[in-house]
């Protein structure tokens, strides 16, 4: 949201319209907050947590796209390559939750990313819990917080340079930002949710 305040504002306006400012979003609000879903899916696509997933081992000789895979081969599903494929995603380097909207709603109807929780028989058994947890955290943060660029002591806006780690897992390296409650009512909702 630091890099895309317009996305944050659009999400906050939707949450205010659907949920109001008297309570926090719940999973029962999820069907009415599809844009928040699209933000979460775009986070998964834009920077997969595990870009190479979990290694798999072939149980028998196989052929895939004309390539012979011997029994016992270790196989990595390259999620990053899948989510950055220009044949599937227009401008894959850009963060654009609207890419998932159908053309009839002004979007491109691009497919939701797959693979962030694994593939096949080894897919994460906790994927639904994890996805719901990420969604509720994102919806709560968007409902209650303004996340933006930090202003330095000299009064100048600090432009963050977002750099991601490389390896088995991927996350942004430390960068400066500002996180403040949207208003006093939002701060009260956060305090109540933490104390309950």
FIVOVO-399269 format. One record per residue (C-alpha): chain; x negated, z negated, y. Coordinates in steps of 0.5 Angstrom, whole numbers, plus 500, padded with zeros to 3 digits. Example, Ala and Ser with C-alpha at 12.3 -4.5 7.8 and 13.67 -1.06 7.14 Angstrom:
FIVOVO-399269
("A"; (475; 484; 491))
("A"; (473; 486; 498))
***
This chain:
FIVOVO-399269
("A"; (500; 500; 500))
("A"; (494; 499; 504))
("A"; (493; 507; 504))
("A"; (500; 509; 504))
("A"; (504; 504; 509))
("A"; (510; 510; 509))
("A"; (511; 509; 502))
("A"; (511; 501; 503))
("A"; (516; 502; 509))
("A"; (521; 506; 504))
("A"; (520; 502; 499))
("A"; (522; 496; 503))
("A"; (528; 499; 506))
("A"; (531; 501; 499))
("A"; (530; 494; 497))
("A"; (533; 491; 503))
("A"; (539; 496; 502))
("A"; (540; 494; 495))
("A"; (538; 487; 494))
("A"; (538; 484; 501))
("A"; (533; 479; 504))
("A"; (537; 473; 501))
("A"; (534; 473; 494))
("A"; (528; 477; 490))
("A"; (529; 483; 486))
("A"; (531; 482; 479))
("A"; (530; 486; 473))
("A"; (538; 488; 473))
("A"; (536; 491; 480))
("A"; (531; 496; 477))
("A"; (536; 502; 476))
("A"; (538; 502; 483))
("A"; (531; 501; 485))
("A"; (528; 508; 482))
("A"; (523; 509; 488))
("A"; (520; 502; 486))
("A"; (519; 505; 479))
("A"; (516; 511; 481))
("A"; (511; 507; 485))
("A"; (509; 503; 479))
("A"; (509; 510; 475))
("A"; (504; 513; 480))
("A"; (500; 507; 480))
("A"; (499; 508; 472))
("A"; (498; 515; 473))
("A"; (493; 515; 479))
("A"; (488; 510; 476))
("A"; (490; 508; 469))
("A"; (487; 501; 467))
("A"; (484; 504; 461))
("A"; (482; 511; 462))
("A"; (480; 512; 455))
("A"; (485; 508; 452))
("A"; (483; 504; 445))
("A"; (479; 508; 440))
("A"; (482; 511; 434))
("A"; (479; 513; 427))
("A"; (482; 519; 424))
("A"; (484; 518; 417))
("A"; (483; 525; 414))
("A"; (480; 531; 416))
("A"; (484; 535; 421))
("A"; (485; 541; 426))
("A"; (487; 540; 433))
("A"; (487; 546; 438))
("A"; (482; 550; 433))
("A"; (477; 544; 433))
("A"; (476; 541; 426))
("A"; (476; 533; 426))
("A"; (472; 530; 420))
("A"; (475; 524; 417))
("A"; (473; 518; 420))
("A"; (471; 521; 427))
("A"; (472; 516; 433))
("A"; (477; 519; 438))
("A"; (479; 517; 445))
("A"; (485; 519; 448))
("A"; (482; 521; 455))
("A"; (488; 518; 460))
("A"; (485; 520; 466))
("A"; (484; 527; 464))
("A"; (491; 527; 462))
("A"; (494; 524; 469))
("A"; (489; 528; 473))
("A"; (491; 535; 470))
("A"; (493; 540; 476))
("A"; (497; 544; 471))
("A"; (502; 538; 470))
("A"; (501; 534; 477))
("A"; (501; 538; 484))
("A"; (495; 535; 488))
("A"; (493; 530; 482))
("A"; (489; 526; 487))
("A"; (494; 524; 492))
("A"; (498; 518; 491))
("A"; (506; 521; 491))
("A"; (511; 517; 488))
("A"; (516; 522; 490))
("A"; (513; 527; 485))
("A"; (518; 524; 480))
("A"; (524; 526; 483))
("A"; (528; 531; 480))
("A"; (528; 538; 485))
("A"; (535; 537; 486))
("A"; (533; 530; 490))
("A"; (527; 534; 494))
("A"; (522; 532; 489))
("A"; (518; 536; 484))
("A"; (521; 533; 477))
("A"; (514; 532; 475))
("A"; (513; 528; 468))
("A"; (512; 521; 468))
("A"; (505; 519; 465))
("A"; (505; 517; 458))
("A"; (499; 513; 455))
("A"; (498; 508; 459))
("A"; (500; 503; 453))
("A"; (497; 507; 448))
("A"; (499; 513; 443))
("A"; (502; 513; 436))
("A"; (502; 507; 431))
("A"; (497; 504; 435))
("A"; (502; 503; 442))
("A"; (502; 497; 445))
("A"; (507; 492; 442))
("A"; (508; 489; 449))
("A"; (509; 495; 453))
("A"; (516; 493; 455))
("A"; (514; 486; 457))
("A"; (508; 489; 461))
("A"; (512; 494; 464))
("A"; (517; 490; 466))
("A"; (512; 484; 469))
("A"; (508; 490; 473))
("A"; (515; 492; 476))
("A"; (518; 485; 478))
("A"; (511; 483; 481))
("A"; (511; 490; 485))
("A"; (518; 489; 487))
("A"; (517; 482; 489))
("A"; (511; 484; 493))
("A"; (514; 489; 497))
("A"; (520; 485; 498))
("A"; (517; 479; 501))
("A"; (510; 482; 504))
("A"; (507; 487; 508))
("A"; (500; 489; 506))
("A"; (496; 493; 511))
("A"; (489; 494; 514))
("A"; (485; 489; 516))
("A"; (483; 488; 523))
("A"; (476; 486; 525))
("A"; (474; 480; 530))
("A"; (473; 486; 534))
("A"; (480; 488; 534))
("A"; (478; 494; 531))
("A"; (482; 497; 524))
("A"; (478; 496; 518))
("A"; (479; 503; 514))
("A"; (478; 501; 507))
("A"; (474; 505; 502))
("A"; (477; 504; 496))
("A"; (472; 505; 490))
("A"; (474; 504; 483))
("A"; (470; 501; 477))
("A"; (468; 506; 471))
("A"; (468; 503; 464))
("A"; (473; 501; 459))
("A"; (478; 499; 464))
("A"; (478; 501; 471))
("A"; (480; 497; 477))
("A"; (479; 497; 485))
("A"; (473; 494; 487))
("A"; (473; 489; 493))
("A"; (476; 492; 499))
("A"; (479; 488; 506))
("A"; (486; 488; 507))
("A"; (491; 484; 510))
("A"; (497; 481; 506))
("A"; (502; 477; 510))
("A"; (510; 475; 509))
("A"; (515; 480; 512))
("A"; (518; 475; 516))
("A"; (520; 467; 515))
("A"; (526; 468; 510))
("A"; (521; 472; 506))
("A"; (516; 467; 506))
("A"; (521; 462; 504))
("A"; (523; 466; 498))
("A"; (516; 466; 496))
("A"; (515; 459; 496))
("A"; (522; 457; 493))
("A"; (520; 462; 487))
("A"; (513; 459; 486))
("A"; (516; 452; 486))
("A"; (521; 453; 481))
***
